[in-house]
Amino acid sequence: MMSVATKTELKHEEIKPNIGSRILNSKEELLSGDIAGEIRELLGQRGVLVFPEINFTDDEQVAFTKTLGNFAPEGDHGENVHPITLDVEKNPSSAEYLKGSLYWHLDGVRNTVPILASLLSCRVPSPKGTGNTGIANTYAAYDALPEETKQEIDKLRVIHAPWASMFYYEPEPDIRKLKGFMQAGEAELPLVWEHKDGRKSLVLGCTAHHVVGVDHTKSAELLHGLRDFATSEPFSYSHEWTAGDMIIWDNTGTLHRAEAYDPSCGRMMVRTKLEGEEPFN
């Protein structure tokens, strides 16, 4: 009797109306790659996907990442997972830089083509109630803006600079440290990113320094007001970690942040990334 191959179906449930879906497929189904295209499509629609206690090993996370697109190596880690922690003893090279991750941002603002997505897994969670990862859907937030606001902001440009994020956690840096951060450079980006599929998202966050050609008070009102709106309850999701969880967020249409935790608590995450496929316009 001939066996009939059955097609793997993507199993998911909505977390909130404007953001987030929970993926319920098994590890084996995910690693097969059979539903990778559907996962990519759902990610673009929902902003963030949650894989509860999927318990991927490092190698499995790398393999799963590759089913979704081109793997983006990081620094000295090559095609391996990248450790994420604020613990200076465990991460002496970048713990200082990661302090900016406690504030809303998107990755790759100095790159012509920012990364497509990040995949973050929890190895050691922080104590409950701390260390959540927040995600905000800037596609949904833009869609919900009044038409007059859209018309006001659609053509505006913003200077983004990593050094601007320093002032969120260190208001009085010494000049040597400030100049060191400034060496990373800056970029002029659209406030409203019109994507190749016609959808629009907001490009905001702690790296946004000022709106080009706009009075500084009006610039601050725009950037902070839009950020408050985009990260408000209807458009945001805060993931409370359990060891073995993994989440993916669409870096092209969301903001994200780590929520405060004690750097010495042992919290350890590992990350992989997907190479970008679309330049800022």
N, C-alpha and C positions, 0 to 999 in steps of 0.2 A: 504494500500500500504506500503510495507516494505521500510524503509529508508536505504540508502546505505552509510556506513561510508566512508568518503574521507580521504586519507592519507595526513598529513601535509607535505608540501614540504619546504625545506630550500631555502630561497630567499636571494641572496647575490650578491654583485658586487665588482669587483676588485678595489682597491685603487691605487696601483702601481704594476708594473710587478713582482718585487721580494719580495714584502711585503704588507700585509694588505688587508682585505676585509671588506666591510660594510654589516651588517646583517639587513635585511629589514622586518623580521617577526614581528608580533604583540606580545605584552606582553603575551597574553593568549597562543599563540602558543609556545612561549619560555618556559613558566612555565609548560606546559603540559608534557614536557620531551620527546615528540614524536620525536624530531629532535636532541636530545642531542648527539647521536652517530655521526651524520653528522657534528654537530658543533665541536666536539672533533677532528674529522678527518680533517676538514678544518683548525682548529687552528694549527695543526701540519704542514700543508702545507704552511700556510700564515704567521705564526708568531704572528700576532695580528689581532683581530676582533673588529670592532667598532659597537656599538649599539646606533645610534644617538637618543638622547632625549627619551630613553626608560622609564625613570622616575620610576625605581624600588624603592619601599620602602625598608627599611632595611630588613624587613621580606621576601620580595619578592626576594631580592638579595641573601639572605641566601638560600631560597628554590631553586632558579635557580642554584646556585652553587652546591647544592646537586644532581641536575639532571645530572651533568657532571662527578661526581666522589666523592671521600671521602672528606668531609669538613675538613679543617685543622684549628682548633681553635688557637687563638692567645692570649697569656698572660691571663689577667684577663677578657677578653671579651668573652671567651667561644665560643659558636656557635652564635655569633653576629658579626656585622660588626665592623671593627677596624678603628678608626678615624686617618686620615693622615693630618697633618698640621705642618708647621714650627713655628706657633704662640706659643710662650712659655706659654702665659696665658691659651690657650686652650689645650695645650699638654705639660705640664711641665716635664713629665717623659721621653719623648723620642725625643723632638724637637732637642736637641743637636745631638743625634745619627743620626737623619734623615738628617743632613747636608750632609752626605756622599751620600744621594740619588740624589744629584744634579750632580753626575758624573756617567758615564757609569758603570754598574755593573749587576750581576745577584744575586738572593737571595739564601741563604743557602749554601755558599761555605764551611762552616765548618761542614755541615751535610753530612753523607754518602749518604743519599738520599735527594736531594734538592726538594723543592716544585715543583709540576707540572706546576701550573699556578696561576696568580693573576688576580682578577676581581676588577677593580677600577671604582667607580662611583663619579660623580661630584655633590656635594651639593651646593657649592659656588665657582664659578670660580674666578680666579685673573683677573685683567684688561687685555683686549685683547692685544695679543702680548707678554704676559708673562705667565709663569706657564704651558706651554705646557708639555706634556709627550712624550718623545722620545723613540722609540723602534727601534732596529736594528736586522735584521735577520742574525744570525751567521751560520745557515745552508747554506743559499744562498751565503754568503760571502766565506765560505770555498769552496763551489763548484766552485766558480769563480777564485780561486787562481791558479797560474801556477803549473803544475805538479811538477816541481823541488822544489817549495816552500812547497808543500804538503809533499814531501818525506823528506824535511829538518825538518819539525815540527811535523810530525805524532806521534813520540814516545817521545816527550819532556814532561817534568813534570814541574809544576809551584807551588811555594809556594804562597798561598793566605792567607791574614791576614786582618781582619777588621781595625787594627791599621794603616795599610798602607794607607787607604783611608783618614785618618785624615790630612795627609800632603797636600792633595788637597785643603783643605779649611782653614787649620791652620798650616802654614809652621814651626812655632816655638812654639809648645806646651811645657808647663812645664813638667818636668819629672814625676810628680805625675799623671798628666792627661794621659800622654803617657802610663805609667805602668797600669793605670786603663783600658785603651782600650786593652792593651796587654793581660789582663786576659781573654779576650774572646777567646784567642787561635788562631791557624792557621791550615792550612791543605795543604797537597800536592795533587794536582789535575792534570789531563791530560790537556795539552794545546789543544789537539784535542780529543773531546769526541766522541768515536764510540758507537752509540746507538744500542740497541738490534735489531732494524729493518735494521741496516747496514748503516744508514745515519750518517754523521759526522757534528759536530758543533764546534765552537771555544769557549773556556772558558777563558774569558778575563775580563777586567774592573779594577776599581780603587782599588780593593783588591789584584790584582796580584802584588806581590812584586818582585820576580825574577824567572828566569828559572833555574832549578836545574842543576848544573854542567856546566854552560855556563858563560863565561867571562861577567862581569857586564855591560860593554858597549854594547856587542852583545845582552845580555839579554834585556836591555832597548830598543834597536833598534827593536828587535822582538816584544816585548809586545806592545810598542806604535805604531809601524808601522802596526801591524795587527789590533789593535784597530782603528786606523785611517781609514784603509781600510774597516773594517767591519761596521763602523758607517758612512761611506760616503753616498752620496745621493742615489746611486742605491739600497742600502740595508736598508735604514732607513726611518722612517715615524715619523713626529712630529704632534701629535694630539692637536689641539686647542680646548679647552673645552667650551662647553655650558652646563649650568645647566641641569641635567637629563641624560647626556651622560654616557655610561659605555663602558669600553674597557676590553678585556681579552688578556693577552699575554702569550705565551708559555715560561715559565721560563727556560726550558731545551735547548732552541735553539735560544734565543734572549739575547740582553743586553737592559737595560732600564735606564732612568734617568728622573728626574723632571727638567725642564728648569727654569732658575732663575726667581724669583718673590719676591716682597716685603713681608716679613714674617708677617707684620702687616695688610695686605690687606684683611684678612678674608678668604682666600682660604681654602676650606675644602673639602676633599675627604674621601670616606669610602671604605675599602678594605675587600674582602674575599679571601681565598686561597684554592687551591686544594692540598691535600696531594701528595707527590711524589710517583712515581711508579717504578722508575729506578735509581739505584745507579750510581755515577760516577765510571768509570772503572779505 
